[in-house]
């Protein structure tokens, strides 16, 4: 009985070690997540500044932000 219990516990430890050692795909998923965030940010920024010259739109947006913060019109 004790021998079977020891064998079972060794099998469980071996199984856990195998699962922990198999982390090859996690780095790939992290890079995919980072790329997705960058694509989303670029899309949001491009939508925010669409419809005119980039410089003019940038100045207008920042003026609006400053006015909102300062309570201006």
Secondary structure, DSSP 8 states (H G I E B T S, - for coil): -HHHHHHHHHHHHHHHHHHHH--HHHHHHHHHHHHHHHHHHHHHHHHHT-SS-HHHHHHHHHHHHHHHHHT--
